[in-house]
């Protein structure tokens, strides 16, 4: 397994922060890293309480300085003890692809989200054109220290399978938005119209999902 650098655990996820409205939200972040995103949510008046779950002990120790509560554990093995419908939002940034059974984890978390509360997740797109090119043309499937073929990824997803994953766990998918798109935005409308939106998936490295608990 290739070693992760510190920025892997300490980047502020402004893309996710921007999706959460100001208010007294209670937020759970799975894979909270150093807790810097949770800390920023509180500084931006978007959270009154942030709880993190982080399985790497020395990283979890850093998170304890930044957010209200940190549980050092693997989410797949953890028995949760929160009150039902406790959280307004659950953040899973680049987490689901690391799990053996992501559907079971989503189903486990569902009871702890308020009705109409959301899971916000980011998931890499295995149909990104470079991955498809290397596999189909070059016959290559090379794992790396990070990115779509991160050597710690256990699951791989397309836009369609992401939607099915959340729906199978009982969530309503509000949005699946591209992140890290290859094509300049000024060409999006033209090319999407010409291809009925099909090519967009090949340009997208990652998706941001908002899934509501209904």
N, C-alpha and C positions, 0 to 999 in steps of 0.2 A: 504494500500500500504506500503510495506516495505521500509525503508530508505536506500538510497545509500550512501556508504562511499565516501570520497573525491577522492580516486584513480579511481573511476568509471569515473570521469570527467577529470582526469589529467594524464592519462597514455600516453606516447609517442607511437604512432602506427608505429613502425619501419617496420612492415610487409607491410604497405601501402606506407610509405616513399620510401621503396626500389623499388617500382614499377614505380616511377616517375623519369624520366631522368633529369639530370642537365639542366638548361636553364632558360630563363626569362618567366616562366610560371605564368599565373594568375589562382589562385585556389580559389574555393569556398568550404568551409567545412560546411556541414549541421550537426548540433549537434556538434559544435566545442568544447564544454566543456570549459576548461580554456584556450584554444588556444595554448597549448603546442606543439601539432603536427604541427600546422601551423608555429609556431615560429621556430621549428626544420627544417622544409622545407626551410625556408629562410636562416637559418644558414648553411645548407648543399648546398646552391646555387641551389636549385631546384624550387624556386619560387621568383618572383620579387614582387608579391602582393598576400596577402591572406585575403580573406573576410570570416567571420564566421557568421552563423546563430545559435543562442542558445536561447531556450525559457525560461530557468531558469535565472531570473534576476541577482541574486548574483553571479552565475557562469559566466554569460556574462560580468559582471563588471571585473572579473579577466582576462577574455580573452582580454579585451580592452588594457591591458598592454602588450600583447604578439603579436597581429596581427594588420593588418592595419585598418580594419573596422569590427565592430560587430553589427549585427542587432538582437535585442532582440524580438523574435517572434516565433510563431509556424509555421513551414513551410507549413502546410496544410491550414492555414488561411491567410498567407502572400501574398499580391499582390507584385510581383517582379517588379523592375524598372531598371534592368540592361540593357545595350545595347545588342542587339542580337549578338550571337556568341562571347560573351565577355571572357568566361573562357576556358582555356585549359583543366582543370580537375575539376571535382566535386567529393568531397569525402563524402561518406555516410557510416561511420563506425558504425555499430550496430544501424541503424536508421529505416530502412524500416519495420522491424517487430513491431515498435511502432506506425505505422501510420494506420489510419482508411482506407485510400484509397491509398496505395503505387503506384499503377499504374497511378493514376491521378497526383501524385506528380512528378513521372518520366516524364510523358508527359509534365507537366508544365515547367520542368527544361530544356527540350531538346533544345529549341530555344536559350538558353543562352550558349550552348557549341559550340565551334568551330567545323567545319566539321573535322572529324577524331579525335576530342577530345574525352575524356573518362570520364565516371563515374566509380569510384572505390568504391566498397561497400563490407562490410562484413555482412554476414547474418548467424544466427545459423541454424543448420540442425536438423529438428524435427525427422528424421529417425535415429538419433544416438542411438546406441544399448541399452543404459541404459533407454532412454525414451520409446523405444519400449518394452523392457522387463517389465518395471514397469506398462505400460498400459495393455499389453497382458497377462502377467503372474500374476501380482499382482492386476490388476484392479485399479492402482493408477495414478493420474494426479495431482501432488502436486506443486503448485507455490512456488517460492523462491525469495530471494532478488536479485539474479543475475543468470546468466547462461541461458540455453536454455528455461527453464520455468520461466524466470523472470516474476514477477507479473505485470509488465507494458507492456508485449508483447500482442499485439492485433492480430497479424498475425503469421502464422507458415508456414515454407517453407521446401521443399525438393530440391535436386539439380535440378530435372526436372522442378519444379514449379518456381524456381529462374530464370532459362533460359527463360521460357515462359513469366514471368513478364516483363523482359527487352525487349524481342522481341515484346510483345504486345504494348509497349510504343514507338516502332520504333527504337530500338537500335540493333546493331549487337554484340552478345556476343563473345568476343575474348577469354576469358578464365574463367574457374570456378575451382579454386584450393582449395584443402583441407587445413584447418588450425586446429591445435590441434587434430592431428590424434592419435588414440590409439595404432595402431600396429607399432612396430619398422620398420624403413625404409628398413632394409636389407631383410625383408620378403615381401615387397610390390609386387615386380615383380612376385614372385612365386605364391602368393595368388591371385593376380589380374588375372594372367593367368589361374589359376585353376577355378576361379569363373567368368571369363569374366568381371572382374571389379565390379561385383555386390556388393561384401562385403565391398568395400572401403567406400561406403556411410554410412554403419552402424558404421564404426570406426571414422567417421569425425564429430567433434562437430560444426564446422563452415566452411563456404566457403568464399573465397575472389573472387569477380567478377570484371572483367574488361569488360566494355561494351562501344563500340564505337558509336559515333554519325555519321551515314552514310546517 
